[in-house]
Amino acid sequence: MSEKRKKDDGRMWTGAAEPQRRLLATSEAPNSDDVRRAVAAADQDLSELARPFTTEPTQETLSQSTGS
Amino acid sequence: MLSAKKFRVHVFGTGDPLADLPQTSQVQYLRCYLEDLGAEAVIEEPHYFDRDYLAEFGAFYSTSATGYLNVCRRLHFFGVPCSRQQFIHALRGGNRLLKRLKDAYLGFAVLRPIPGAPLGRTVLRWYPESRPSNPRMMAPSRTYLAHVAGIPFEVEGLAWQQQDTGVGACATVALWSMLHASAFDEHHAIPTTASITRSAHKTAALGARVFPSSGLSLFQVLEAIKETGLAPLIVEGDTEAAFPFTGSTAPMRGFTRGRFGASCGTLIRSGYTALLVGKGVGLGAHAICAVGFRPGSGAPVARSGEVALDDGNIELVYVHDDNIGPGMRCRVVEPKPGGPVVLYPEPPKTNSHLRTTPNPCANYHPFVPATLVAAVHNEVRLSSDTLSRHALSVSVLLSKLLTLRSGGTSPGLTVGTRFVRLRDYLGEELSSPLSGNARALGKARVELCERVRPMSLHLGLIRIAVGGTPIADVLVDTTDSKSNMAAFAFVSFNQDISRCVRSLQSSAPAALVDRGLGVLVEAH
């Protein structure tokens, strides 16, 4: 499957990394205050973003017909 | 006793064996599909004992007063002209004509001696890729070998068949296609439709007779998956709305676009197919099998501090529908913001000027998927939902950290998930982002084996990217419960991401770091 996958996947699954690409403004690592603020900000966004992925099937779903 | 018969070679068209069948939507669809592939010749094997039909015969047709035969015919389709004389010449082997036929092989269809449902196991080559820059994702397809007089012909696709309602209904046939998926190449024999229906009734019959099969409940679908030694994974629609065009004001359950795309993407990229259970508008309850998709054009781009799901905007999904045929193309449409999504059949325009019959999927029922079911390896206990939630939590945190340290100038992140075997990850998967960086690749492989605790056979793989450029992989254990879920390793492909993760390791809550990120492997 590997060759097919390489051909089909496209984009980020087959692209090459750019290790030197700058994503931070400086070479200085984030400090503990940055981390604390990032964790708090992430928590706020996550509940909304992840909500669709929390739906569980009900008994009603499981007993539904799949057609004939 | 059956008497010997000759191979017959036909010109594809009005005089071929498809033309002799009742012109149902399935036969018309196959005709259109083969026209689009450029079919020119049909070689007919007059006697073919088909494993699936023999099981159906044993379970049902052998005891019918009609006196059905137990032997089928098999049609092989070629994209070049061929006469009987040329075919006989090709069978000598090793000649140019044989190579030409092999290269032009488009697939096969078994014709059962059942007048109401003649199309048995059918495998056709996919359409040629028309958009190489944004290709279809068809990882569940596999290579089938069809031997004609001992000569092997290869076709890559995924088996489809028409439901016969004696041994299998739509869910049975969709499940049967599902279990052909490439993810199961190594360990699982593919059950016949007869054994799938029996398995579905083994523990969840609820008084219904087994044969003729009038359809399965979702419970029975899940039980049938378990009986094959696999594990069912179920994803429930997350929204509902009324669709006035259905003629009903009752709300219909379904999926938001992002969740539908992300769930299909995770499974199909892993080589699994997805059974979609829902309602055909004007048709009622129905089950179809999603075998591939085409992502939205261009890599999703998120704003600084935000995260986009890589497959959250898939454009087309390809489904096997027993009412139509293999690989029916459907456009994913969200009629109203917030869903649910509707799949609208949309035949491709390729070669349509040559059409001799209208493509039935042009007027086929739109479908609203409400529940998605997959059969996954028993060892995979992690659900696609749990993996997606974890992917979002890690990537949102990284995105926020990047934004804070770049003054809002850093790009947003894209995240995608899939399941992958450990050996495949260490092999081909890891070599893609590190192509051209052999030193980092070797270092990452060694560190993943020597610094990380023993990893599971199947991994939950989270890939984080900036646009189409990968920046990190998170490898998640698939063998534990939801509450104990933990990452094995965080493989960083970028020096700034490594800095961020080191900061998280020293300052973020220990639980988040240990279970959420795992061991940092710097692969750059």
Interface residues (C-beta under 8 A of the other chain):
Chain A: M1 S2 K4 R5 K6 K7 D8 D9 G10 R11 M12 W13 T14 G15 A16 A17 E18 P19 Q20 R21 R22 L23 L24 A25 T26 S27 E28 A29 P30 N31 S32 D34 V35 R36 R37 A38 V39 A41 A42 D45 L46 L49 A50 R51 P52 F53 T54 T55 E56 P57 T58 T61 L62 S63 Q64 S65 T66 G67 S68
Chain B: S133 N134 P135 R136 M137 M138 A139 S141 E156 T165 A169 C170 A171 S182 D185 S213 S214 G215 L216 S217 L218 F219 V221 L222 I234 E236 G237 D238 T239 R253 T256 G258 R259 A262 R269 G271 V277 G280 L283 G284 A285 H286 A287 P295 A299 G305 E306 V307 D310 A370 T371 D385 T386 S388 R389 L392 S393 V396 L397 S399 K400 L401 L402 L404 R405 S406 G407 T409 S410 P411 T414 G416 R418 D424 G427 E428 S432 P433 L434 S435 G436 N437 A440 R463 A465 V466 G467 G468 T469 P470 I471 F493 N494 Q495 D496 I497 R499 C500 R502 S503 L504 S506 S507 A508 P509 L512 A523 H524
